[in-house]
Amino acid sequence: MKIFVNQVPFEGVFLEEEIDPSKLDLETELIKFSSPVKLKAHAWRITNALSVDLNIKTRLHAACSRCLKEFDWDWDKDVQLNYPLDNSITFIDLDPEIREEVILDYPIKPLCDPSCKGLCKKCGINKNEGGCNCGST
């Protein structure tokens, strides 16, 4: 998302955009995206600074690190960004900060549910779906 400084009045401007996650190089082996990254921004100028209130939304897809079940979850984050301005700056590119904010919130070990029981160490059955007959539970 690019904001052209000369097009931002002092009272501010509202912007919306959808970005393909591949454009921001966001997918990893563990985290995939089920939808585009949706952005809503309110940008305004204060003398020699540009402030942006940004809402980032998307739907993520991962495999649970305990039971290996694949699941989706909605991700939503509000961010405030501030940029100093001088006469040489014509636009501000928010993409690096957007990418950084999304990656900072990646879970180290994604869980389908905080109370996920995982897999049986002996027979490999998903303990969330019931007990097993191997005798280890």
C-alpha positions as CSV (number, residue, x, y, z in Angstrom):
1,M,0.0,0.0,0.0
2,K,1.4,3.3,-1.1
3,I,0.3,6.7,0.3
4,F,1.1,9.7,-1.8
5,V,2.0,12.5,0.7
6,N,0.7,15.3,-1.4
7,Q,-2.8,13.7,-1.7
8,V,-3.2,13.5,2.1
9,P,-5.1,16.5,3.5
10,F,-4.5,17.6,7.1
11,E,-7.9,16.2,8.1
12,G,-6.8,12.8,6.7
13,V,-7.9,10.3,4.1
14,F,-9.3,6.7,4.3
15,L,-7.8,4.0,2.1
16,E,-8.7,0.4,1.5
17,E,-6.7,-2.3,-0.4
18,E,-6.3,-6.0,-0.8
19,I,-2.8,-7.5,-1.3
20,D,-1.9,-11.0,-2.4
21,P,0.2,-12.6,0.3
22,S,2.7,-13.8,-2.3
23,K,3.5,-10.1,-3.1
24,L,4.6,-9.6,0.5
25,D,6.4,-13.0,0.6
26,L,4.5,-14.0,3.7
27,E,3.9,-17.8,3.3
28,T,6.2,-20.2,5.1
29,E,6.3,-24.0,5.3
30,L,4.0,-23.8,8.4
31,I,1.8,-20.8,7.6
32,K,-0.3,-20.4,4.4
33,F,-2.9,-17.9,3.5
34,S,-6.6,-18.7,2.8
35,S,-7.5,-15.1,1.7
36,P,-5.8,-11.9,0.6
37,V,-4.5,-9.5,3.1
38,K,-7.1,-6.8,3.6
39,L,-6.0,-3.3,4.6
40,K,-7.9,-0.3,5.9
41,A,-5.9,2.8,6.6
42,H,-6.6,6.3,8.0
43,A,-3.7,8.6,7.1
44,W,-3.3,12.2,8.2
45,R,-0.6,14.8,8.2
46,I,0.7,16.8,11.1
47,T,3.2,19.5,9.9
48,N,6.3,17.4,9.1
49,A,4.9,13.9,9.9
50,L,2.4,11.4,8.5
51,S,0.5,9.2,10.8
52,V,-1.4,6.0,9.7
53,D,-3.9,4.0,11.7
54,L,-3.9,0.6,9.9
55,N,-6.1,-2.4,10.3
56,I,-4.7,-5.7,8.8
57,K,-7.0,-8.7,8.3
58,T,-6.5,-12.1,6.7
59,R,-7.3,-15.8,7.1
60,L,-4.4,-18.1,7.8
61,H,-4.0,-21.8,7.4
62,A,-1.7,-24.1,9.3
63,A,-1.3,-27.6,10.8
64,C,-1.6,-28.0,14.5
65,S,1.8,-28.7,16.1
66,R,0.3,-31.2,18.5
67,C,-2.3,-33.2,16.5
68,L,-1.3,-32.3,12.9
69,K,-4.9,-31.4,12.1
70,E,-5.1,-28.6,9.5
71,F,-7.2,-25.5,10.5
72,D,-7.9,-21.9,9.5
73,W,-8.2,-18.9,11.7
74,D,-9.0,-15.2,11.2
75,W,-6.2,-12.9,12.0
76,D,-6.8,-9.2,12.7
77,K,-4.4,-6.5,14.0
78,D,-4.5,-2.8,14.5
79,V,-1.2,-0.8,14.1
80,Q,-0.3,2.8,14.3
81,L,2.6,3.9,12.1
82,N,4.4,7.3,12.1
83,Y,6.7,8.7,9.4
84,P,8.8,11.9,9.4
85,L,8.3,14.0,6.3
86,D,10.5,16.3,4.3
87,N,10.2,17.9,0.9
88,S,11.9,15.0,-0.9
89,I,9.4,12.4,0.2
90,T,6.6,12.0,-2.4
91,F,5.1,8.7,-1.2
92,I,5.3,6.2,1.7
93,D,5.3,2.5,1.0
94,L,3.7,0.6,3.9
95,D,4.4,-2.9,2.5
96,P,7.6,-3.5,4.5
97,E,5.8,-2.6,7.8
98,I,2.7,-4.6,6.9
99,R,4.9,-7.7,6.2
100,E,6.8,-7.2,9.4
101,E,3.6,-6.9,11.5
102,V,2.1,-10.0,10.1
103,I,5.3,-12.1,10.5
104,L,5.8,-10.9,14.1
105,D,2.4,-12.4,15.0
106,Y,3.1,-15.9,13.4
107,P,2.7,-18.5,16.1
108,I,5.9,-20.5,16.9
109,K,3.8,-23.6,17.3
110,P,0.3,-23.2,15.8
111,L,-2.5,-24.9,17.8
112,C,-5.9,-25.9,16.6
113,D,-7.2,-25.3,20.1
114,P,-5.3,-24.3,23.3
115,S,-6.5,-27.5,25.0
116,C,-5.4,-29.8,22.1
117,K,-4.3,-33.2,23.5
118,G,-2.1,-34.1,20.6
119,L,-1.2,-37.5,19.3
120,C,-0.6,-40.7,21.3
121,K,3.1,-41.3,21.5
122,K,2.7,-45.0,21.0
123,C,0.0,-45.5,18.3
124,G,-0.3,-42.0,16.8
125,I,-4.1,-41.7,17.2
126,N,-5.5,-38.2,17.7
127,K,-6.4,-38.0,21.4
128,N,-8.9,-35.2,20.7
129,E,-11.1,-37.7,18.8
130,G,-11.1,-40.2,21.7
131,G,-8.9,-42.7,23.5
132,C,-6.7,-45.3,22.0
133,N,-6.4,-49.1,22.7
134,C,-2.6,-49.2,22.9
135,G,-2.6,-48.9,26.7
136,S,-0.3,-45.8,26.9
137,T,-3.2,-43.4,27.7
